[in-house]
Amino acid sequence: MDWDEILNPLSPYYQSAMQEQQQLVNLQDGLISAAKELMSSVYPQIYHLESAGYTELENTIISECVKLSCKLNDIILKYQIEK
C-alpha cells in the first residue's frame, strides 16, 4: 500500500479511512451534545455564568470530548474482531 492507494478516492483504503473519520466525527458530535445537555440538567446555574465561564466551559467540553472519542476509537480498532 502506498500513498497513491490511500489518497485515491476510489481506493478501498481511502473509503475505509473516510468511513472511520466520519464515525469519529459523529461520536465527537454526539459526546459534545450529550455533555452539554447533561451539564444543563445537572447545573441549572450554567445559564448565569460570566462570558469567560461560557467560553471556558465550551472549550473544555469540546477538548475533552474529542480526546475521549479518539481513545474510544482506538480501543475499538485495537480489539475489533475481523469478520
N, C-alpha and C positions, 0 to 999 in steps of 0.2 A: 504494500500500500504506500503510495506516495501522495504528495500534496495535490497533484492534479486530480487524483481519485477523490480525495477528501473535499476539494473545492468545486468539483463538478456537480451542478445541481441535479443531474440525472443519476449520479452515483448512489448506490445503496448506502455507502458510508456517510455521504452528505445528508441523505434523507434521515438516516438514523440519528445523526448529530442534531439535526434540526428538530426532530421529534423529542429528543432528550431536552433540548433547550426550551422548547415550548412547555414541556411538563414542568421544568424548573420554574419558569416564569409563572405558570398557573399556580404552582404551590406557593411561591412567594406572594402573589396577589391574594390568595386565599388566607394565608397566615396573617398578612398585614390587615386585611379586612376583619378577620376574626379577632385579632388583638385589639383593634380599635373598638369594635363592638363590645368586647368583654371589658375593656377599660372604662367605657362609658357606663356600663351597667354596674360595675363594682365601685367606681369612683364618680358619683354624680357631680362632685366639685370640679371635675375636669372642665366644665363649661365656665368656670370662674378663674381661669389662670391668666397670668400676665402673658403678653405676647411672646416673651422669651420662653415661657413654660410650654406653650403650644409648639414652638419650634423645636425645643429640646425633646419633647415627648414624641413628636413626629419623627425626628431624626433617629431616636433610639428605637422606636418600633420598627422602622424600616431596616436599619442596620442589623438589628438582632434577628429579625425575620429572614433576612437574606442569608445571614450566617447559618441559621437553623435549617433553612431549606437546602442549602449546599451540603450540610452534614447529613441530612436525611437522604438526599440524593446519592451521596457517596456510599452510605450504608446499603441502600437498595442495589446499587451497581455492584458492590463488593460481594454481597451474599445472594444475588439473583441466581436462581437455578435455570440453566438453559433448557429450552423446550426441545 
